[in-house]
Amino acid sequence: MGMTFRKLITGGSMAALLCLTCFSPVHAVAQAEAVPAPGNGRSEVALSALSESFRQVDQELKAARALLKTKLAADEQARTEEQVQSLGAKREALLKDLELVVTGVEPQSFTAPAGLEMDLQQETRELLLPIIQELKQLTASPREVEGLRRKLAELRQRHQLAETAQQKLEEQMKLSADPTLKPLLGELLVEWKKRQNDAETELAVAEFKLEELEVKRGGVMGALKDVAQGFFRQRGRNLLLACAISLLIFGGMRLLWQRLNKLPALRRKNRSFGVRIAVVGYHGLSLLLAVFAVLLVFYLAGDWVLMGLAVLFLIGIAWTGKQTLPAMYEQIKLLLNLGSVREGERVIYNGLPWEVRTVGIFSELRNPALHGGHIRLPLRELTALISRPDEDEVWFPCTADEWVCLSDGTHGKVVTQTPDWVQLVLLGGSRRTYPTQMFLQLCPENLMKSFRVRSVFGIDYRHQSISTTEVPQKLKTHMERELRTLIGADHLKNVSVELSEAGSSALNYTVLADFSGEVAQRYSFLSRAIQRLCVDACNQNGWNIPFDQLTVHRGEPTLP
């Protein structure tokens, strides 16, 4: 039978037989289409090879059966019967091959049971066997070196024990004068010398093997180099090809998505539910195609080691996916615009308001009031946020080139505002920069529409009789006249003066002046100007300005 298969290989028909028999019985129809029809060149070669095999097997069977009819010894009789059984099995296999070549249909298609039970343990063993064999092959040389080193340590110990025993026997023979023990000690000494010699021989051979193996491996770097070369020669090419094709497919799908994303149906704010389903399906298809490309390359290359590793990796991802399933569910809800953040609504992220433009693998947030107010967030970042409908609210308390006043007393013009920094130009030209969140915490007061300057001024109590009538009226008239002269009548909206407090040493008045936003840059100047105008009004009307007083009360003198 061995000659028969050698002839099949020589005739070039083994490849055809393997291709015909590599399919499972479940795919009988596909086999019938794939197997060449009788009469073409390949089937003729296969039939010729099968015919030769049948002739040889029949001849061998005939000879073996004839030999059984003769008188043979018991062992020869058993060997001949075993040979007949083996030849009969080979003939049955050849008959099945002949049936496949002629009909193109696997006989098992009609004999296999409808439902096959799967042995999970056996299937797992078959899946892991190529990986284990590959690991054994990769670690064969290090394991051999380690085995030799352990053997050397054991042999050295045995040699030392034999040498110690020999020395003690020699010392005992010198000391012993017993005619009965001395010959026995001599026999033991000869035996231990033999053991020592055997240990020395084995030790020398093991040391030689270890040195030869180390030279062959070239040390640690040589071993690493051999492993790397072996990997890239056998597996690396397939791995690089699979990664390249997978990245090419995934990158192509992403480029196609960038073009599709420009379509009006995908760019509009309120996309339909069907469009969102299509978007989610497209991204899922991109990932599945990339993974399938890797597996397909390994399958076509016949690299079952990398195929098994890839399958185990996917199984591991699926297993760990049980832990991340709730998070994945929330992300899918976001992609379908059914989650806590929805497109077109307003969300607070890092202390700033943002408009949710699109929700996707990388979601787009926009703040139209900020320079560079466009950020991309991974989908997992949105799961912790909550959006709400936009009710025509402002996106930032100010814009560039507007004057603001902060709670820390800073007065300046905004020149730059980004998601990271806000920069002000102060009077005099210096610039002050705030982190955007800190800027908002300082409660900026926008002065560009209109603003109010509030100032407190006090007069002496000696004018108490006119403090509620004449003083407020004259002070208001003076303020209106002088402020119109300073900034123009169009920029002054209103002035009011009221007695606000009867203090401990003065009658305090609150001066409120409202101005238009065109003079916002003069905010600090107007605060000082109102105080100056109050002093001028006191000088013109003869009103005294008090100073803080301290009253000391003396107690009654004590009697001596």
JODA-V688108 format. One record per run of one state. SS is the DSSP state (@ for helix, = for strand, . for the rest). FROM is the first residue (numbers start at 0). TO is the last residue. If there is no record, write none. Layout:
# JODA-V688108
ss=[SS & SS]
from=[FROM & FROM]
to=[TO & TO]
This chain:
# JODA-V688108
ss=[. & @ & . & @ & . & @ & . & @ & . & @ & . & @ & . & @ & . & @ & . & @ & . & @ & . & @ & . & @ & . & @ & . & = & . & = & . & = & . & = & . & = & @ & . & = & . & = & . & = & . & = & . & = & @ & . & = & . & = & . & @ & . & @ & . & @ & = & . & = & @ & .]
from=[0 & 1 & 10 & 13 & 21 & 24 & 34 & 40 & 68 & 73 & 103 & 107 & 111 & 119 & 138 & 139 & 175 & 178 & 217 & 218 & 260 & 263 & 267 & 272 & 301 & 303 & 335 & 345 & 349 & 351 & 358 & 361 & 366 & 370 & 371 & 373 & 378 & 382 & 386 & 388 & 402 & 405 & 410 & 418 & 420 & 426 & 430 & 435 & 441 & 444 & 446 & 449 & 459 & 460 & 466 & 469 & 487 & 488 & 491 & 502 & 506 & 516 & 541]
to=[0 & 9 & 12 & 20 & 23 & 33 & 39 & 67 & 72 & 102 & 106 & 110 & 118 & 137 & 138 & 174 & 177 & 216 & 217 & 259 & 262 & 266 & 271 & 300 & 302 & 334 & 344 & 348 & 350 & 357 & 360 & 365 & 369 & 370 & 372 & 377 & 381 & 385 & 387 & 401 & 404 & 409 & 417 & 419 & 425 & 429 & 434 & 440 & 443 & 445 & 448 & 458 & 459 & 465 & 468 & 486 & 487 & 490 & 501 & 505 & 515 & 540 & 559]
